[in-house]
Amino acid sequence: MWDAFLNAVSLFFKGKLFRDFNEVVKKTLIGNVVAAILLIVLAKLGLPLYVVIPIVSIVAGALQPWLFKDLKYA
């Protein structure tokens, strides 16, 4: 198990884990931007951070599988 993890990390840093690395970066940025916007909007509405952060975390976490559903590995 540890060898598989190390192999995946090695391939990631060599840029060979994903078929289209630019697509991975783009989708990651989309998820981060959505989370940041939601965080700012909810905080500006006056909600306390102990409410805002779990909501944003759940939404951002639920968004990632949808964004990465068509991700191809090399």
TORKOL-4160 file (C-alpha; in steps of 0.2 Angstrom, whole numbers, padded with zeros to 4 digits, m for minus):
74
<pt num="1" X="0000" Y="0000" Z="0000"/>
<pt num="2" X="0014" Y="0012" Z="0005"/>
<pt num="3" X="0023" Y="0008" Z="m0012"/>
<pt num="4" X="0007" Y="0012" Z="m0022"/>
<pt num="5" X="0006" Y="0029" Z="m0013"/>
<pt num="6" X="0024" Y="0033" Z="m0016"/>
<pt num="7" X="0023" Y="0028" Z="m0034"/>
<pt num="8" X="0007" Y="0039" Z="m0036"/>
<pt num="9" X="0016" Y="0054" Z="m0028"/>
<pt num="10" X="0032" Y="0051" Z="m0038"/>
<pt num="11" X="0021" Y="0051" Z="m0054"/>
<pt num="12" X="0012" Y="0066" Z="m0049"/>
<pt num="13" X="0027" Y="0077" Z="m0046"/>
<pt num="14" X="0034" Y="0071" Z="m0063"/>
<pt num="15" X="0018" Y="0077" Z="m0071"/>
<pt num="16" X="0014" Y="0059" Z="m0077"/>
<pt num="17" X="0000" Y="0054" Z="m0066"/>
<pt num="18" X="m0014" Y="0062" Z="m0076"/>
<pt num="19" X="m0017" Y="0062" Z="m0094"/>
<pt num="20" X="m0020" Y="0080" Z="m0095"/>
<pt num="21" X="m0012" Y="0089" Z="m0080"/>
<pt num="22" X="m0019" Y="0106" Z="m0086"/>
<pt num="23" X="m0037" Y="0100" Z="m0084"/>
<pt num="24" X="m0033" Y="0094" Z="m0067"/>
<pt num="25" X="m0026" Y="0111" Z="m0062"/>
<pt num="26" X="m0041" Y="0120" Z="m0070"/>
<pt num="27" X="m0054" Y="0109" Z="m0061"/>
<pt num="28" X="m0045" Y="0111" Z="m0044"/>
<pt num="29" X="m0045" Y="0130" Z="m0047"/>
<pt num="30" X="m0063" Y="0130" Z="m0051"/>
<pt num="31" X="m0067" Y="0121" Z="m0034"/>
<pt num="32" X="m0056" Y="0132" Z="m0024"/>
<pt num="33" X="m0064" Y="0148" Z="m0032"/>
<pt num="34" X="m0081" Y="0142" Z="m0029"/>
<pt num="35" X="m0076" Y="0138" Z="m0010"/>
<pt num="36" X="m0068" Y="0155" Z="m0008"/>
<pt num="37" X="m0083" Y="0164" Z="m0016"/>
<pt num="38" X="m0095" Y="0155" Z="m0005"/>
<pt num="39" X="m0084" Y="0158" Z="0011"/>
<pt num="40" X="m0084" Y="0177" Z="0007"/>
<pt num="41" X="m0103" Y="0178" Z="0004"/>
<pt num="42" X="m0108" Y="0168" Z="0019"/>
<pt num="43" X="m0096" Y="0178" Z="0030"/>
<pt num="44" X="m0102" Y="0194" Z="0023"/>
<pt num="45" X="m0120" Y="0189" Z="0028"/>
<pt num="46" X="m0114" Y="0189" Z="0046"/>
<pt num="47" X="m0114" Y="0171" Z="0049"/>
<pt num="48" X="m0101" Y="0166" Z="0062"/>
<pt num="49" X="m0086" Y="0157" Z="0056"/>
<pt num="50" X="m0090" Y="0141" Z="0065"/>
<pt num="51" X="m0105" Y="0139" Z="0054"/>
<pt num="52" X="m0098" Y="0146" Z="0038"/>
<pt num="53" X="m0082" Y="0134" Z="0038"/>
<pt num="54" X="m0092" Y="0118" Z="0039"/>
<pt num="55" X="m0104" Y="0123" Z="0026"/>
<pt num="56" X="m0091" Y="0128" Z="0014"/>
<pt num="57" X="m0081" Y="0112" Z="0017"/>
<pt num="58" X="m0096" Y="0101" Z="0014"/>
<pt num="59" X="m0100" Y="0110" Z="m0002"/>
<pt num="60" X="m0082" Y="0111" Z="m0008"/>
<pt num="61" X="m0080" Y="0092" Z="m0004"/>
<pt num="62" X="m0096" Y="0087" Z="m0013"/>
<pt num="63" X="m0091" Y="0097" Z="m0028"/>
<pt num="64" X="m0074" Y="0088" Z="m0030"/>
<pt num="65" X="m0081" Y="0071" Z="m0036"/>
<pt num="66" X="m0092" Y="0080" Z="m0049"/>
<pt num="67" X="m0078" Y="0090" Z="m0055"/>
<pt num="68" X="m0066" Y="0076" Z="m0056"/>
<pt num="69" X="m0078" Y="0063" Z="m0063"/>
<pt num="70" X="m0070" Y="0062" Z="m0080"/>
<pt num="71" X="m0052" Y="0063" Z="m0075"/>
<pt num="72" X="m0041" Y="0051" Z="m0084"/>
<pt num="73" X="m0025" Y="0044" Z="m0077"/>
<pt num="74" X="m0010" Y="0040" Z="m0088"/>
